[in-house]
Amino acid sequence: MPSSTTPVPPQAQQIPLTCSGHTRPVVQLAFSGFISCNHYMLISACKDGKPILRDGPTGDWLGTFIGHKGAVWSAMLNSNTARAVTASADYTAKVWNAISGQELVTLPHRHIVKSADFAEDVTAAEVITGSQDRAVRLFDITRPDAPTIVATHSAPLRNVKWTAHKRLALSAAEDRRINIIDPRASSAVVASLDAPGPIANVSLTGDGKLLSCAAGNRILVWDTDAFKVVKEMTVDYDVSVAAINPQRTRIVAGARSDLLIRVVDYETGALVDTHKGHHGPVHDACFNPDGNVYATGSEDGTVRLWQTHPGTAYGLWQPRVM
């Protein structure tokens, strides 16, 4: 007699798109916002010193920014993808024309620059940087030799981010502290957040309203309106990155000690899925503007694009018709 139990359909297989082009570990990724006709770009920073601009939906190579003489630790695009900013071990940050690839200005530092972002996103006229010398600097790109030190940490910087909706900067350092910085205030550091372990990475959601932090075996999420903890998870691995999708339903996390990508339910903290594909630990991850795709960058020198909902039609992913 046939069983009356309805069979559970098998989960669609996750098939990532592999984006080659780098020759050393990929350490940071950033999607642009939507530019036009629901299109967007992806930029990657790599220890090979050659950041790459890619077509966001496909990962196809569009161009390489040539000019740094050391590892590039950070690469970001402004909101309309007209400008890019990179931070390097060659003691400089650079601003580029993202369309032509032309170097526009070099921002000199006294030490390795670990992170950079545009502080005035639309005009791209100001850049905020974080350096190994523990200082957070604000540059007017028309006066690159006259930066303002707006904050300092007691240890080298790991990340700086700009929250456009609050017009504040965030700086995270190896001292386990995240500073909230208003560059135009008389006392620039307006608040500080303490992490429970060594900070590996911090990420902002696309709207800038949630800040996630990977610190030891903990994932923390703050609301950037009040800078209150809204989510805290303890996991059984050393987290390298934790990125939240725009819908606030998923967290994509990497680990420092294995090759897995973990998909976690944002509300419950339950592990939804794990994916294999990289041949080295995952250093960074980020979601595209609509949350249907996320990118990961790894020690293996590749960028991979993954579907948030495997098996659905999106870009180059088309369900097989039986």
Wavefront OBJ file of the C-alpha trace (Angstrom):
o trace
v 0.000 0.000 0.000
v 1.512 3.352 -0.945
v 2.511 5.663 1.871
v 0.280 8.649 2.516
v 3.249 10.712 3.663
v 4.059 13.528 1.249
v 7.711 13.287 0.273
v 9.846 16.304 1.183
v 11.299 17.814 -1.978
v 15.093 17.860 -1.992
v 16.705 21.222 -1.321
v 17.964 22.926 -4.456
v 21.691 22.600 -4.927
v 23.748 25.724 -4.283
v 25.895 26.402 -7.358
v 28.212 29.389 -6.833
v 29.695 31.517 -9.575
v 33.486 31.629 -9.261
v 35.187 34.920 -10.113
v 38.890 34.557 -10.765
v 41.443 37.260 -11.530
v 43.229 37.733 -8.213
v 46.479 35.975 -7.370
v 46.486 36.314 -3.581
v 43.897 36.314 -0.753
v 40.768 38.438 -1.226
v 40.294 40.422 1.982
v 37.340 42.766 1.369
v 34.297 42.990 -0.898
v 31.686 45.676 -1.444
v 28.629 45.859 -3.672
v 27.443 49.217 -4.944
v 23.832 50.260 -4.605
v 21.536 50.052 -7.612
v 22.826 52.309 -10.372
v 20.132 52.105 -13.050
v 17.727 49.445 -14.317
v 18.394 47.382 -11.160
v 22.068 47.061 -12.065
v 24.977 47.195 -9.618
v 28.728 46.612 -9.317
v 31.103 44.669 -7.056
v 34.609 45.701 -6.009
v 37.208 43.460 -4.378
v 40.375 44.214 -2.408
v 43.247 41.750 -2.514
v 46.741 41.257 -1.163
v 47.986 41.185 -4.766
v 47.642 44.990 -4.741
v 45.208 45.087 -7.673
v 41.582 45.822 -6.746
v 39.068 44.623 -9.322
v 35.728 46.066 -10.418
v 33.156 43.497 -11.518
v 29.655 43.377 -12.913
v 27.539 42.702 -9.830
v 24.983 40.157 -11.119
v 27.500 38.023 -13.032
v 30.871 38.697 -11.404
v 32.373 39.407 -14.826
v 35.633 41.393 -14.785
v 35.250 45.026 -15.813
v 38.608 46.494 -14.862
v 41.610 46.462 -12.535
v 42.882 49.514 -10.653
v 46.652 49.703 -11.168
v 48.813 51.936 -9.004
v 49.322 50.522 -5.506
v 52.706 49.069 -4.555
v 51.525 46.857 -1.721
v 48.630 44.711 -0.587
v 45.229 46.384 -0.833
v 43.232 45.828 2.341
v 40.069 47.738 1.503
v 38.072 48.853 -1.532
v 34.776 50.743 -1.580
v 32.534 52.414 -4.166
v 30.502 55.565 -3.697
v 26.734 55.379 -4.170
v 26.629 56.121 -7.911
v 29.760 54.023 -8.623
v 31.566 57.001 -10.141
v 34.415 56.809 -7.616
v 36.328 54.083 -5.788
v 38.589 54.387 -2.751
v 41.251 51.855 -1.777
v 43.519 51.408 1.251
v 46.918 49.780 0.999
v 50.005 48.502 2.750
v 52.020 50.997 0.673
v 51.096 53.716 3.214
v 48.483 55.289 0.950
v 44.804 55.396 0.201
v 43.804 56.246 -3.360
v 40.670 57.676 -4.962
v 39.881 56.485 -8.481
v 37.563 57.246 -11.331
v 35.657 53.957 -11.215
v 34.548 54.255 -14.836
v 37.921 54.889 -16.491
v 40.169 53.398 -13.805
v 42.198 56.609 -13.627
v 43.848 57.435 -10.315
v 42.500 60.793 -9.124
v 44.355 61.435 -5.881
v 46.731 59.728 -3.449
v 46.189 60.198 0.295
v 49.542 59.715 2.097
v 49.823 58.096 5.544
v 52.599 57.290 7.993
v 51.786 53.598 8.185
v 49.812 50.793 6.533
v 46.245 51.844 5.699
v 43.814 49.050 6.603
v 40.489 50.606 5.613
v 38.909 53.559 3.793
v 35.421 54.757 2.915
v 33.774 57.816 1.430
v 32.548 60.173 4.153
v 30.464 62.238 1.748
v 29.115 59.439 -0.363
v 27.437 61.241 -3.264
v 30.075 63.896 -3.896
v 32.961 61.591 -2.882
v 34.736 64.756 -1.707
v 35.793 63.395 1.684
v 37.403 60.112 2.677
v 37.795 58.556 6.099
v 40.660 56.133 6.707
v 41.885 53.796 9.427
v 45.581 53.028 9.757
v 47.971 50.686 11.479
v 49.232 53.738 13.391
v 45.900 53.663 15.340
v 44.554 56.907 13.881
v 41.299 57.614 12.068
v 41.775 60.399 9.521
v 39.351 62.551 7.554
v 40.616 63.779 4.178
v 39.300 66.504 1.937
v 40.478 65.083 -1.382
v 41.238 68.581 -2.680
v 43.807 68.904 0.145
v 45.315 65.407 0.431
v 48.309 66.538 2.504
v 46.202 68.089 5.269
v 44.059 65.365 6.896
v 42.355 65.772 10.256
v 42.848 63.052 12.857
v 39.310 62.646 14.190
v 39.894 59.706 16.547
v 42.546 57.333 17.836
v 42.471 53.804 19.207
v 44.845 52.029 21.557
v 45.554 49.382 18.904
v 45.759 49.236 15.083
v 42.580 49.790 13.075
v 40.739 46.986 11.294
v 37.745 48.727 9.672
v 36.234 52.146 9.097
v 32.692 52.552 7.764
v 30.482 55.525 6.926
v 26.787 55.460 7.875
v 25.131 57.710 5.318
v 21.743 57.911 7.057
v 23.359 59.135 10.306
v 26.373 60.912 8.759
v 28.625 59.198 11.268
v 31.792 57.152 10.926
v 32.469 53.843 12.666
v 35.985 52.655 13.447
v 36.813 49.163 14.719
v 40.232 48.248 16.053
v 42.251 45.453 17.586
v 41.561 46.991 21.029
v 38.080 45.356 20.842
v 36.436 48.760 20.571
v 34.178 50.348 17.982
v 34.131 54.142 18.080
v 31.173 56.168 16.799
v 32.592 59.323 15.251
v 30.957 62.594 14.254
v 33.792 64.245 12.297
v 32.197 67.670 12.604
v 31.655 67.636 16.375
v 34.068 69.356 18.741
v 34.548 66.005 20.470
v 34.457 63.650 17.500
v 34.013 60.345 19.360
v 30.397 60.493 20.477
v 30.122 56.901 21.745
v 32.047 53.645 21.982
v 30.946 50.027 21.736
v 32.893 47.183 23.336
v 33.226 43.799 21.661
v 33.521 40.621 23.759
v 36.502 39.325 21.787
v 39.066 40.272 19.142
v 37.276 42.031 16.280
v 37.760 40.271 12.957
v 35.353 42.350 10.882
v 32.426 44.763 11.036
v 29.697 45.122 8.407
v 26.782 47.446 7.738
v 23.504 46.541 6.096
v 22.882 48.333 2.806
v 20.724 50.982 4.491
v 23.335 51.493 7.210
v 20.840 50.811 9.990
v 22.377 47.621 11.380
v 26.008 47.086 12.339
v 27.242 43.502 12.671
v 30.491 42.500 14.316
v 32.454 39.247 14.191
v 34.388 38.956 17.469
v 35.866 35.648 18.540
v 33.038 33.124 18.731
v 30.384 35.851 18.983
v 28.218 37.678 16.463
v 26.792 40.982 17.674
v 24.340 43.302 15.938
v 23.694 46.929 16.887
v 20.919 49.268 15.769
v 22.809 52.319 14.467
v 20.003 54.713 15.426
v 20.453 54.096 19.148
v 23.612 51.934 19.066
v 21.934 49.319 21.222
v 22.604 45.595 20.872
v 19.619 44.021 19.109
v 21.092 40.573 18.496
v 23.836 38.499 20.071
v 24.856 34.956 19.152
v 27.479 32.566 20.455
v 28.746 30.015 17.953
v 31.204 27.107 17.974
v 33.722 28.639 15.569
v 35.983 31.687 15.380
v 33.935 34.089 13.228
v 35.727 35.951 10.435
v 32.733 37.902 9.079
v 28.985 38.182 9.660
v 26.897 39.914 6.969
v 23.137 40.532 7.227
v 20.800 40.523 4.236
v 18.556 43.566 3.572
v 15.452 41.633 4.601
v 16.912 40.884 8.079
v 16.248 37.156 7.673
v 19.730 35.715 7.131
v 23.284 36.130 8.354
v 26.143 34.782 6.245
v 29.171 33.949 8.372
v 32.684 32.738 7.661
v 35.226 31.205 10.023
v 38.918 31.790 10.517
v 39.730 28.109 10.939
v 37.739 26.256 8.249
v 36.459 26.605 4.688
v 32.719 26.645 5.348
v 30.161 29.348 4.679
v 27.350 29.258 7.213
v 23.855 30.620 6.636
v 22.163 31.508 9.923
v 18.568 32.483 10.630
v 18.660 36.099 11.801
v 15.767 35.791 14.260
v 16.550 32.469 15.913
v 20.274 32.057 15.354
v 19.645 28.552 14.006
v 21.997 27.199 11.368
v 20.048 27.059 8.090
v 22.730 25.702 5.785
v 26.448 25.334 5.196
v 28.215 25.624 1.863
v 31.570 24.445 0.577
v 33.384 25.863 -2.398
v 36.365 27.894 -1.273
v 39.751 26.283 -0.740
v 40.745 28.670 2.036
v 39.071 30.497 4.936
v 36.507 33.172 4.073
v 37.727 36.692 4.911
v 34.712 38.773 3.877
v 31.096 38.502 2.723
v 28.429 40.971 1.641
v 24.924 40.975 0.153
v 23.902 42.622 -3.098
v 21.339 45.469 -2.929
v 18.233 43.278 -3.233
v 19.526 40.507 -0.978
v 19.184 37.735 -3.563
v 22.929 37.204 -3.933
v 25.883 37.344 -1.582
v 29.577 37.433 -2.369
v 32.415 35.815 -0.441
v 36.143 36.463 -0.658
v 38.690 33.919 0.465
v 42.278 33.080 1.237
v 42.167 31.016 -1.983
v 42.219 34.211 -4.090
v 38.708 33.860 -5.494
v 35.422 35.695 -5.184
v 32.308 33.536 -5.269
v 28.702 34.583 -5.778
v 25.964 32.568 -4.064
v 22.183 32.618 -4.215
v 20.305 33.433 -1.033
v 17.489 31.218 -2.353
v 19.107 28.457 -4.435
v 17.056 27.160 -7.329
v 15.336 30.438 -8.169
v 15.867 32.304 -11.418
v 18.291 35.199 -11.032
v 20.881 36.487 -13.490
v 22.989 33.591 -14.736
v 21.142 31.149 -12.482
v 18.238 29.592 -14.345
v 16.301 26.583 -13.016
v 16.673 23.466 -15.073
v 13.491 22.627 -17.001
v 12.750 18.892 -16.791
l 1 2 3 4 5 6 7 8 9 10 11 12 13 14 15 16 17 18 19 20 21 22 23 24 25 26 27 28 29 30 31 32 33 34 35 36 37 38 39 40 41 42 43 44 45 46 47 48 49 50 51 52 53 54 55 56 57 58 59 60 61 62 63 64 65 66 67 68 69 70 71 72 73 74 75 76 77 78 79 80 81 82 83 84 85 86 87 88 89 90 91 92 93 94 95 96 97 98 99 100 101 102 103 104 105 106 107 108 109 110 111 112 113 114 115 116 117 118 119 120 121 122 123 124 125 126 127 128 129 130 131 132 133 134 135 136 137 138 139 140 141 142 143 144 145 146 147 148 149 150 151 152 153 154 155 156 157 158 159 160 161 162 163 164 165 166 167 168 169 170 171 172 173 174 175 176 177 178 179 180 181 182 183 184 185 186 187 188 189 190 191 192 193 194 195 196 197 198 199 200 201 202 203 204 205 206 207 208 209 210 211 212 213 214 215 216 217 218 219 220 221 222 223 224 225 226 227 228 229 230 231 232 233 234 235 236 237 238 239 240 241 242 243 244 245 246 247 248 249 250 251 252 253 254 255 256 257 258 259 260 261 262 263 264 265 266 267 268 269 270 271 272 273 274 275 276 277 278 279 280 281 282 283 284 285 286 287 288 289 290 291 292 293 294 295 296 297 298 299 300 301 302 303 304 305 306 307 308 309 310 311 312 313 314 315 316 317 318 319 320 321 322
